[in-house]
Amino acid sequence: MFANERAMNPLLERISIDPRVCFGKPCIRGTRIWVSLLLDQMAAGETPEDILRNYPQLKHEDLLAAIAYGAEAARERIIPVPSVKVA
């Protein structure tokens, strides 16, 4: 990854991958809410307002982060998000 790619998409910092949380699936940082769950709900026509009402711990930026992650995944390359190192 180029150094400026992270700066260009700071939303990805809202995503975490931890092998001890949700089997290492990408989640919104600090939650157990899968990025794929949010993408599925938006694809099914759920509005951001409905999702935020159902998951009050999320912020609008978290939904944007899920979309940004999906966009990176669609480019078929490794998605650079910080992993939690297991001690």
LUMSEKE-756865 format. One record per residue (C-alpha): residue in three letters; x, y, z. Coordinates in pm, 1 decimal. Layout:
<sites>
rest ala; u X; v Y; w Z
...
</sites>
This chain:
<sites>
rest met; u 0.0; v 0.0; w 0.0
rest phe; u 122.4; v 346.0; w -78.9
rest ala; u 157.1; v 580.5; w 217.2
rest asn; u -95.9; v 826.1; w 77.2
rest glu; u -366.4; v 558.2; w 27.3
rest arg; u -436.6; v 542.8; w 402.2
rest ala; u -449.8; v 922.3; w 416.1
rest met; u -691.2; v 921.3; w 123.3
rest asn; u -930.4; v 687.1; w 302.4
rest pro; u -919.3; v 748.1; w 677.5
rest leu; u -1259.2; v 580.5; w 708.9
rest leu; u -1084.5; v 243.1; w 698.2
rest glu; u -936.9; v 321.1; w 1039.1
rest arg; u -1289.9; v 263.1; w 1173.6
rest ile; u -1262.7; v -105.0; w 1070.9
rest ser; u -1074.2; v -366.9; w 1270.9
rest ile; u -980.4; v -728.2; w 1217.5
rest asp; u -898.8; v -926.2; w 1528.5
rest pro; u -869.6; v -1305.9; w 1510.6
rest arg; u -1020.2; v -1323.0; w 1862.3
rest val; u -1330.7; v -1123.7; w 1766.5
rest cys; u -1594.8; v -1264.8; w 1531.5
rest phe; u -1348.5; v -1517.3; w 1389.1
rest gly; u -1138.8; v -1237.4; w 1240.4
rest lys; u -1417.8; v -1095.3; w 1025.7
rest pro; u -1389.7; v -722.0; w 955.7
rest cys; u -1592.8; v -534.4; w 1216.8
rest ile; u -1659.9; v -176.0; w 1306.0
rest arg; u -1381.2; v -93.5; w 1551.6
rest gly; u -1482.3; v -147.3; w 1913.9
rest thr; u -1789.7; v -353.2; w 1823.5
rest arg; u -1879.4; v -701.2; w 1706.1
rest ile; u -2081.1; v -562.8; w 1417.1
rest trp; u -1962.7; v -714.1; w 1091.7
rest val; u -1894.0; v -489.9; w 795.8
rest ser; u -2071.0; v -749.1; w 580.3
rest leu; u -2384.8; v -723.6; w 796.0
rest leu; u -2402.9; v -349.1; w 738.4
rest leu; u -2338.7; v -388.0; w 365.9
rest asp; u -2609.5; v -655.0; w 343.7
rest gln; u -2858.2; v -431.5; w 521.3
rest met; u -2782.6; v -133.6; w 298.4
rest ala; u -2802.1; v -355.3; w -12.6
rest ala; u -3144.0; v -477.1; w 107.7
rest gly; u -3266.7; v -117.8; w 114.2
rest glu; u -3232.7; v -35.2; w 482.2
rest thr; u -3179.5; v 335.7; w 526.7
rest pro; u -2882.6; v 468.1; w 722.5
rest glu; u -3130.0; v 612.6; w 972.8
rest asp; u -3287.7; v 269.8; w 1029.7
rest ile; u -2950.4; v 103.2; w 1075.0
rest leu; u -2831.4; v 370.0; w 1317.3
rest arg; u -3156.1; v 338.6; w 1511.6
rest asn; u -3107.6; v -40.5; w 1536.1
rest tyr; u -2739.4; v -6.3; w 1630.0
rest pro; u -2716.8; v 309.0; w 1843.1
rest gln; u -2347.3; v 249.6; w 1914.6
rest leu; u -2269.1; v 323.1; w 1547.9
rest lys; u -2211.1; v 658.8; w 1385.0
rest his; u -2285.5; v 761.1; w 1028.8
rest glu; u -1910.8; v 747.0; w 958.4
rest asp; u -1916.1; v 376.6; w 1049.0
rest leu; u -2161.9; v 312.6; w 766.1
rest leu; u -1940.0; v 509.0; w 529.4
rest ala; u -1644.5; v 300.9; w 650.3
rest ala; u -1833.7; v -19.1; w 567.5
rest ile; u -1900.2; v 112.3; w 216.3
rest ala; u -1535.9; v 215.8; w 177.2
rest tyr; u -1425.0; v -130.7; w 285.3
rest gly; u -1662.5; v -289.6; w 35.1
rest ala; u -1523.5; v -65.8; w -239.0
rest glu; u -1168.3; v -173.1; w -153.9
rest ala; u -1273.2; v -539.2; w -154.7
rest ala; u -1428.0; v -493.6; w -498.9
rest arg; u -1089.4; v -384.7; w -630.4
rest glu; u -965.1; v -740.3; w -558.5
rest arg; u -662.5; v -648.5; w -357.5
rest ile; u -554.1; v -678.9; w 2.8
rest ile; u -736.9; v -435.1; w 224.4
rest pro; u -492.8; v -274.8; w 467.9
rest val; u -662.8; v -242.0; w 803.7
rest pro; u -478.9; v -278.2; w 1131.1
rest ser; u -490.4; v -628.3; w 1276.8
rest val; u -471.1; v -688.0; w 1647.3
rest lys; u -162.1; v -890.6; w 1731.2
rest val; u -223.8; v -1187.3; w 1954.6
rest ala; u 30.5; v -1205.8; w 2233.6
</sites>
